[in-house]
């Protein structure tokens, strides 16, 4: 029935999109970039939280092992 657009079809779609969104394109790309930066910050924050929790858990385990060894 329908298939993916080929090379010329993509070129026509791109030209039409540039004609329609040409003036707003820099703003759209700017906001897209900001969104990507915020997403990366969020992912980094979660990774840091997981790493902190993991290191705290490991430290508790080491402390417990030391306490058991002392007894």
PyMOL CGO cylinders between C-alpha atoms (Angstrom):
from pymol import cmd
from pymol.cgo import CYLINDER

trace = [
    CYLINDER, 0.00, 0.00, 0.00, 2.22, 2.83, 1.28, 0.3, 1, 1, 1, 1, 1, 1,
    CYLINDER, 2.22, 2.83, 1.28, 5.98, 2.72, 1.49, 0.3, 1, 1, 1, 1, 1, 1,
    CYLINDER, 5.98, 2.72, 1.49, 8.63, 4.96, 3.00, 0.3, 1, 1, 1, 1, 1, 1,
    CYLINDER, 8.63, 4.96, 3.00, 9.47, 8.05, 0.97, 0.3, 1, 1, 1, 1, 1, 1,
    CYLINDER, 9.47, 8.05, 0.97, 12.52, 7.81, -1.25, 0.3, 1, 1, 1, 1, 1, 1,
    CYLINDER, 12.52, 7.81, -1.25, 15.31, 10.34, -1.79, 0.3, 1, 1, 1, 1, 1, 1,
    CYLINDER, 15.31, 10.34, -1.79, 13.37, 12.85, -3.91, 0.3, 1, 1, 1, 1, 1, 1,
    CYLINDER, 13.37, 12.85, -3.91, 10.32, 12.68, -1.67, 0.3, 1, 1, 1, 1, 1, 1,
    CYLINDER, 10.32, 12.68, -1.67, 12.44, 13.47, 1.40, 0.3, 1, 1, 1, 1, 1, 1,
    CYLINDER, 12.44, 13.47, 1.40, 13.99, 16.40, -0.45, 0.3, 1, 1, 1, 1, 1, 1,
    CYLINDER, 13.99, 16.40, -0.45, 10.56, 17.81, -1.33, 0.3, 1, 1, 1, 1, 1, 1,
    CYLINDER, 10.56, 17.81, -1.33, 9.35, 17.30, 2.26, 0.3, 1, 1, 1, 1, 1, 1,
    CYLINDER, 9.35, 17.30, 2.26, 12.46, 19.09, 3.55, 0.3, 1, 1, 1, 1, 1, 1,
    CYLINDER, 12.46, 19.09, 3.55, 11.96, 22.05, 1.19, 0.3, 1, 1, 1, 1, 1, 1,
    CYLINDER, 11.96, 22.05, 1.19, 8.28, 22.38, 2.15, 0.3, 1, 1, 1, 1, 1, 1,
    CYLINDER, 8.28, 22.38, 2.15, 9.18, 22.19, 5.85, 0.3, 1, 1, 1, 1, 1, 1,
    CYLINDER, 9.18, 22.19, 5.85, 11.82, 24.90, 5.40, 0.3, 1, 1, 1, 1, 1, 1,
    CYLINDER, 11.82, 24.90, 5.40, 9.32, 27.12, 3.61, 0.3, 1, 1, 1, 1, 1, 1,
    CYLINDER, 9.32, 27.12, 3.61, 6.73, 26.65, 6.34, 0.3, 1, 1, 1, 1, 1, 1,
    CYLINDER, 6.73, 26.65, 6.34, 8.99, 26.73, 9.41, 0.3, 1, 1, 1, 1, 1, 1,
    CYLINDER, 8.99, 26.73, 9.41, 11.96, 28.68, 8.03, 0.3, 1, 1, 1, 1, 1, 1,
    CYLINDER, 11.96, 28.68, 8.03, 11.66, 31.73, 10.29, 0.3, 1, 1, 1, 1, 1, 1,
    CYLINDER, 11.66, 31.73, 10.29, 10.89, 29.68, 13.39, 0.3, 1, 1, 1, 1, 1, 1,
    CYLINDER, 10.89, 29.68, 13.39, 13.51, 27.01, 12.74, 0.3, 1, 1, 1, 1, 1, 1,
    CYLINDER, 13.51, 27.01, 12.74, 16.33, 28.66, 14.77, 0.3, 1, 1, 1, 1, 1, 1,
    CYLINDER, 16.33, 28.66, 14.77, 13.98, 29.02, 17.75, 0.3, 1, 1, 1, 1, 1, 1,
    CYLINDER, 13.98, 29.02, 17.75, 12.85, 25.42, 17.43, 0.3, 1, 1, 1, 1, 1, 1,
    CYLINDER, 12.85, 25.42, 17.43, 16.43, 24.15, 17.26, 0.3, 1, 1, 1, 1, 1, 1,
    CYLINDER, 16.43, 24.15, 17.26, 17.40, 26.33, 20.22, 0.3, 1, 1, 1, 1, 1, 1,
    CYLINDER, 17.40, 26.33, 20.22, 14.59, 24.95, 22.35, 0.3, 1, 1, 1, 1, 1, 1,
    CYLINDER, 14.59, 24.95, 22.35, 15.40, 21.42, 21.19, 0.3, 1, 1, 1, 1, 1, 1,
    CYLINDER, 15.40, 21.42, 21.19, 19.02, 21.93, 22.25, 0.3, 1, 1, 1, 1, 1, 1,
    CYLINDER, 19.02, 21.93, 22.25, 17.94, 23.23, 25.64, 0.3, 1, 1, 1, 1, 1, 1,
    CYLINDER, 17.94, 23.23, 25.64, 15.66, 20.24, 26.06, 0.3, 1, 1, 1, 1, 1, 1,
    CYLINDER, 15.66, 20.24, 26.06, 18.50, 17.86, 25.28, 0.3, 1, 1, 1, 1, 1, 1,
    CYLINDER, 18.50, 17.86, 25.28, 20.78, 19.63, 27.78, 0.3, 1, 1, 1, 1, 1, 1,
    CYLINDER, 20.78, 19.63, 27.78, 18.11, 19.45, 30.49, 0.3, 1, 1, 1, 1, 1, 1,
    CYLINDER, 18.11, 19.45, 30.49, 17.52, 15.77, 29.73, 0.3, 1, 1, 1, 1, 1, 1,
    CYLINDER, 17.52, 15.77, 29.73, 21.24, 15.03, 30.03, 0.3, 1, 1, 1, 1, 1, 1,
    CYLINDER, 21.24, 15.03, 30.03, 21.38, 16.94, 33.33, 0.3, 1, 1, 1, 1, 1, 1,
    CYLINDER, 21.38, 16.94, 33.33, 18.46, 14.89, 34.62, 0.3, 1, 1, 1, 1, 1, 1,
    CYLINDER, 18.46, 14.89, 34.62, 20.08, 11.62, 33.56, 0.3, 1, 1, 1, 1, 1, 1,
    CYLINDER, 20.08, 11.62, 33.56, 23.37, 12.68, 35.15, 0.3, 1, 1, 1, 1, 1, 1,
    CYLINDER, 23.37, 12.68, 35.15, 21.55, 13.56, 38.38, 0.3, 1, 1, 1, 1, 1, 1,
    CYLINDER, 21.55, 13.56, 38.38, 19.91, 10.15, 38.53, 0.3, 1, 1, 1, 1, 1, 1,
    CYLINDER, 19.91, 10.15, 38.53, 23.22, 8.44, 37.79, 0.3, 1, 1, 1, 1, 1, 1,
    CYLINDER, 23.22, 8.44, 37.79, 24.86, 10.42, 40.60, 0.3, 1, 1, 1, 1, 1, 1,
    CYLINDER, 24.86, 10.42, 40.60, 22.06, 9.51, 43.00, 0.3, 1, 1, 1, 1, 1, 1,
    CYLINDER, 22.06, 9.51, 43.00, 22.38, 5.82, 42.16, 0.3, 1, 1, 1, 1, 1, 1,
    CYLINDER, 22.38, 5.82, 42.16, 26.16, 5.98, 42.51, 0.3, 1, 1, 1, 1, 1, 1,
    CYLINDER, 26.16, 5.98, 42.51, 25.89, 7.73, 45.89, 0.3, 1, 1, 1, 1, 1, 1,
    CYLINDER, 25.89, 7.73, 45.89, 23.37, 5.18, 47.15, 0.3, 1, 1, 1, 1, 1, 1,
    CYLINDER, 23.37, 5.18, 47.15, 25.56, 2.35, 45.92, 0.3, 1, 1, 1, 1, 1, 1,
    CYLINDER, 25.56, 2.35, 45.92, 28.69, 3.71, 47.57, 0.3, 1, 1, 1, 1, 1, 1,
    CYLINDER, 28.69, 3.71, 47.57, 26.80, 4.31, 50.85, 0.3, 1, 1, 1, 1, 1, 1,
    CYLINDER, 26.80, 4.31, 50.85, 25.49, 0.76, 50.75, 0.3, 1, 1, 1, 1, 1, 1,
    CYLINDER, 25.49, 0.76, 50.75, 28.97, -0.59, 50.08, 0.3, 1, 1, 1, 1, 1, 1,
    CYLINDER, 28.97, -0.59, 50.08, 30.38, 1.49, 52.94, 0.3, 1, 1, 1, 1, 1, 1,
    CYLINDER, 30.38, 1.49, 52.94, 27.71, 0.17, 55.33, 0.3, 1, 1, 1, 1, 1, 1,
    CYLINDER, 27.71, 0.17, 55.33, 28.59, -3.37, 54.30, 0.3, 1, 1, 1, 1, 1, 1,
    CYLINDER, 28.59, -3.37, 54.30, 32.30, -2.73, 54.94, 0.3, 1, 1, 1, 1, 1, 1,
    CYLINDER, 32.30, -2.73, 54.94, 31.52, -1.17, 58.33, 0.3, 1, 1, 1, 1, 1, 1,
    CYLINDER, 31.52, -1.17, 58.33, 29.32, -4.13, 59.27, 0.3, 1, 1, 1, 1, 1, 1,
    CYLINDER, 29.32, -4.13, 59.27, 32.03, -6.59, 58.24, 0.3, 1, 1, 1, 1, 1, 1,
    CYLINDER, 32.03, -6.59, 58.24, 34.57, -4.69, 60.37, 0.3, 1, 1, 1, 1, 1, 1,
    CYLINDER, 34.57, -4.69, 60.37, 32.20, -4.74, 63.35, 0.3, 1, 1, 1, 1, 1, 1,
    CYLINDER, 32.20, -4.74, 63.35, 31.63, -8.48, 62.96, 0.3, 1, 1, 1, 1, 1, 1,
    CYLINDER, 31.63, -8.48, 62.96, 35.37, -9.10, 62.65, 0.3, 1, 1, 1, 1, 1, 1,
    CYLINDER, 35.37, -9.10, 62.65, 36.02, -7.16, 65.88, 0.3, 1, 1, 1, 1, 1, 1,
    CYLINDER, 36.02, -7.16, 65.88, 33.57, -9.32, 67.83, 0.3, 1, 1, 1, 1, 1, 1,
]
cmd.load_cgo(trace, "trace")
